[in-house]
Amino acid sequence: MRAKRLYISFFILLAVISLAVPGFSKDQGVQSKWAAAPPRIDGLSDDWSGEVYNYEKGIDYALSNDLNNLYILFIFKNPKYLSSIDFTGMTIWLNSEGKKKSDLGVRFFRKRVTADELIASLEKRGQVLSEAEKAKFKASRFYFLFQSEVINKNANSPAQAENAAQTELPAYRAMLKERTVTYECRVPFSSLGIQPSALSPESGKGLKIGFEWGGMTKEMRDAMMANRASDASSARMTDSSLEQQIDGGGDEVGEGGPSLGFTRGPKKYSFWIDVKLAQNQ
């Protein structure tokens, strides 16, 4: 009986310590580091040396900021947690009221384009290409562009869309190096209408950030439905039930991408953190 009371007392003491010690507290949030020199958005972690990394959902990550931008570094050391990120991209949600609200954010994604589409995109942005440069681009059939789109579910007016288009655009790069995948992102505060000066500790407001990637895309769902329809046709021909085919047949997609035989699809990952922005130093 005495041993049982000691056992209970130990866990009560541990719970008290977990609330008192900053290292145990979930309310401390993640501290962003002041970016005296903005990191190059190249998908490499070379200019993030000396950072204190945080760990969540199988990834290491770090944050830094200056007056205008938030910089985020993700390092996937286990490909399991990438899920279908190549198909869905990564969405970063920001809320300046400290709430888990998925209404304002940026989606970073990779898009495959043809040589002609790449040339048209460069010329649309004002770049003048010679015929020799165009011929060099056309030597490859496809290219991958790192793109981003601002998501504002509350922006309903054309004026808001016009103002958003005039701000600095977000940017990101992804790089595979020695079995490690690195994502490096820049999120301009102005692109989301956030005022960092209003998020000081004295204001009582904080920045909550959500990260979301993986899961199923519309194309994956369409492929699954087509596959189930095909299974149903085969089931009628072989006198076997569709339910048996779905439950027992095919391969579930976990990390490798879409498959004709998947049932539940790749896993979706998401998590939220409280962020304390660094002040001008």
Buried (B, 14 or more C-beta within 10 A) or exposed (E): EEEEEEEEEEEEEEEEEEEEEEEEEEEEBBEBBEBEEBBEBEBBBEBBEEBEEEEBBBBBBBBBBBEEBBBBBBBBBEBEBBBBBBBBBBBBBBBBEBEEBBEBBBBBBBEEBBBEBBBEBBEEEEEEEEEEEBEEBEEEEEBEEBBBEBBBEEBEEEEEEEEBEEBEBBBBBBEEEEEBBBBBBBBBBBBBBBEBEEBEEEEEBBBBBBBBBBBBBEEBEEBBEEBBEEBBEEBEEEEBEBEEBBEEEBEEBBBEBBBEBBBEBBBEBBEBBBBBBBEEE
